[in-house]
Structure formats: structure tokens, C-alpha cells
């Protein structure tokens, strides 16, 4: 969340606690007799002005390359993320 919030902030999108949340789930599977995390799913929720929607989509498309956590597991764990947006009047 931190890296995504930083990228959103650079686009002048507020990420206060009442405007920005994440729900994270994952899959653990038996891989050759060893339990492994194979997938992480992150569903972000963001309340923002309607005119900032495109900026938020661009931020979602670009933040993962800057995220230390994500970059640490890329290639080992399948990462999925999505953004649900709700209109706010600032």
C-alpha cells in the first residue's frame, strides 16, 4: 500500500485512511510436498474525485515496478492487483 500511496500522492490523489484501503488474500498450495504461497491478490479501494480516475489507473499500472515487497517476490509468486474506485467530491 505504501508504494502505491506514494505514487498516488505524486498525482495529487489523497490516500487518507477513510479514502484508501486494501484487501489482501492469497493461495497456499502443495508444490512437490512443500506448502508454498503461489498467489497474492490485492484489491485496492480508493475514494477520489472523478477527474482523477485516469491518474489512479496510471498509478496502478506503474507502482508495482517501484514496490520493494512486490519486486522481492516477482517470479516466485503470482501477483494480482485491482482498483475499485468510488467518487468523492473534494
C-alpha positions as CSV (number, residue, x, y, z in Angstrom):
1,X,0.0,0.0,0.0
2,X,2.8,2.4,0.8
3,X,4.4,2.5,-2.6
4,X,1.0,2.8,-4.3
5,X,0.0,5.6,-1.9
6,X,3.3,7.4,-2.7
7,X,2.6,7.2,-6.5
8,X,-1.0,8.3,-6.0
9,X,0.3,11.2,-3.8
10,X,2.6,12.3,-6.6
11,X,-0.5,12.6,-8.8
12,X,-2.2,14.7,-6.1
13,X,-4.6,11.9,-5.1
14,X,-5.2,11.8,-1.3
15,X,-4.8,8.5,0.5
16,X,-6.1,9.2,3.9
17,X,-7.4,6.2,5.9
18,X,-11.0,6.9,5.1
19,X,-10.2,7.1,1.3
20,X,-7.8,4.3,0.7
21,X,-7.9,0.6,1.8
22,X,-6.7,-2.8,0.6
23,X,-8.0,-6.3,1.0
24,X,-5.3,-8.9,0.5
25,X,-5.8,-12.6,0.0
26,X,-3.5,-15.4,-1.2
27,X,-3.3,-19.0,-2.1
28,X,-1.2,-21.6,-0.5
29,X,-0.6,-24.8,-2.4
30,X,1.2,-28.1,-2.0
31,X,4.1,-27.9,-4.5
32,X,6.1,-31.2,-4.5
33,X,5.2,-31.9,-0.9
34,X,6.0,-28.3,0.3
35,X,3.4,-25.7,1.1
36,X,4.1,-22.6,-0.9
37,X,2.4,-19.2,-1.3
38,X,1.6,-19.3,-5.0
39,X,-0.6,-16.3,-5.5
40,X,-1.3,-12.9,-3.8
41,X,-4.4,-10.9,-4.7
42,X,-4.7,-7.2,-3.7
43,X,-7.9,-5.4,-4.1
44,X,-7.5,-1.7,-3.5
45,X,-10.4,0.7,-2.8
46,X,-10.0,4.4,-3.4
47,X,-12.3,7.3,-2.9
48,X,-11.3,10.1,-5.2
49,X,-12.6,13.0,-7.4
50,X,-14.0,11.7,-10.7
51,X,-11.5,13.7,-12.7
52,X,-8.6,11.8,-11.0
53,X,-9.7,8.3,-12.2
54,X,-7.3,8.1,-15.1
55,X,-4.4,9.2,-12.9
56,X,-5.3,6.5,-10.4
57,X,-5.4,3.9,-13.2
58,X,-1.9,5.0,-14.4
59,X,-0.6,4.8,-10.8
60,X,-1.9,1.2,-10.5
61,X,-0.2,0.3,-13.8
62,X,3.1,1.7,-12.7
63,X,3.6,1.4,-8.9
64,X,4.5,-2.3,-8.9
65,X,7.9,-1.7,-10.5
66,X,8.8,0.6,-7.6
67,X,7.4,-1.6,-4.8
68,X,10.2,-3.4,-2.8
69,X,7.9,-6.1,-1.5
70,X,6.5,-6.9,-4.9
71,X,9.9,-6.9,-6.6
72,X,11.2,-9.3,-3.9
73,X,8.7,-12.0,-5.0
74,X,8.2,-11.3,-8.7
75,X,8.8,-14.6,-10.5
76,X,8.2,-16.6,-7.4
77,X,4.6,-15.7,-6.5
78,X,1.9,-14.7,-8.9
79,X,0.8,-11.1,-8.0
80,X,-2.7,-9.8,-9.0
81,X,-4.0,-6.3,-8.2
82,X,-7.1,-4.4,-9.0
83,X,-8.5,-1.0,-8.1
84,X,-12.1,-0.2,-7.2
85,X,-12.9,3.5,-7.3
86,X,-15.6,5.5,-5.7
87,X,-16.4,9.1,-6.5
88,X,-15.7,11.7,-3.9
89,X,-16.2,15.4,-4.0
90,X,-13.1,17.3,-2.8
